[in-house]
Amino acid sequence: MPTAPRSTAPTEFAYLGPEGTFAEAALGTVTGSPGTVGTRPEASVAAALTAVRNGECAAALVPLENSVEGSVPATMDGLVTGDPLVITREVFLEVAFVLAVRPGTDAADVRTVASHPHALAQCRGRIAELLPGADVVPAASTADAARRVAEGEFDAAVCAAIAADRYGLDALVTDLADHPGAVTRFVLVEPPGGLPAPTGADKTTITAVVHDRTGALLDLLAEFAVRGISLARIESRPTRERLGVYSFSIDVEGHVSDRRVSDALAALHRRCAEVRFLGSYARADEQPGKPVEERVGDQAFAAAEAWVARVRAGTAV
Ligand SMILES: O=C(O)C(=O)C[C@]1(C(=O)O)C=C[C@@H](O)C=C1
């Protein structure tokens, strides 16, 4: 059924719910004190992105990658297809897991353990050691698993301590992760609009599909290297067109308002089969990144352009 057009701009921020997910905790660092900005739990990353694309929410906070398990495919793929969305902020959250059970449950009673696949993967070794006979079941999120344990569907959930509290569960084991100190990187995405102002410690994210020819990826990387732009992350995802055609998801240091970055993106636009700009935003770690060589600083670009203009005008050689 067609929905009536909205009369007011959306204000709520969507996140992977239900209440008690790491995504909700990360969103709390963006929205500040509770009540300042409305938050809305969604059943999946895809649903959170859809809520922004269809105008129901102003933004969505979604997990992009984890320091132990790598990228979150639902987010990577959700940003590459569909109406454009751009990242306006990133948040790093240290994730620690507990094994949550209904009060009175012992390890010997646990036959099923549920969680988000990324959380299960980060605790794979400990689960196998503590619960060798248990079935491991994927859930939509860590808090979804906790809620379903409270409802009696599963015996245990791998979730945040706050989710165990929220759903009245006990933490049978704390510090469950195989690699303590894991960090998940979340990004706030919004419909394209004004860009966040450069801070001097920024990141730019793009996706690019290269033509199927020898050296295409090397050529793409060279566009960044010759302009002194450091890559912070690169990985490939299938485009789902056919085997062998990939979309490269890339973070580089710098802001699109830096001449070296905009110049590199323009070169990629000429060179690649497809490029999507996914945002320039402040780095969560506030680190300035690698020093920018003088030859690729904004002043060097301005001086070079002024010289070309003089050449074109016939006043310089
Ligand atoms: O299920 C949650 O609590 C989430 O916020 C999702 C998610 C993820 O997608 O990686 C976030 C952080 C943890 O690494 C595990 C799960």
The ligand as a Gaussian input file, in Angstrom:
#p B3LYP/6-31G(d) Opt

LIG

0 1
 O       24.741000      -8.326000      17.320000
 C       25.201000      -7.260000      17.737000
 O       25.183000      -6.956000      18.943000
 C       25.789000      -6.326000      16.795000
 O       25.821000      -5.154000      17.074000
 C       26.396000      -6.881000      15.532000
 C       27.854000      -7.291000      15.652000
 C       28.480000      -7.498000      14.219000
 O       27.791000      -7.430000      13.223000
 O       29.706000      -7.726000      14.173000
 C       28.608000      -6.218000      16.288000
 C       29.646000      -6.412000      17.099000
 C       30.122000      -7.768000      17.445000
 O       31.322000      -7.958000      16.688000
 C       29.143000      -8.814000      17.101000
 C       28.017000      -8.549000      16.374000

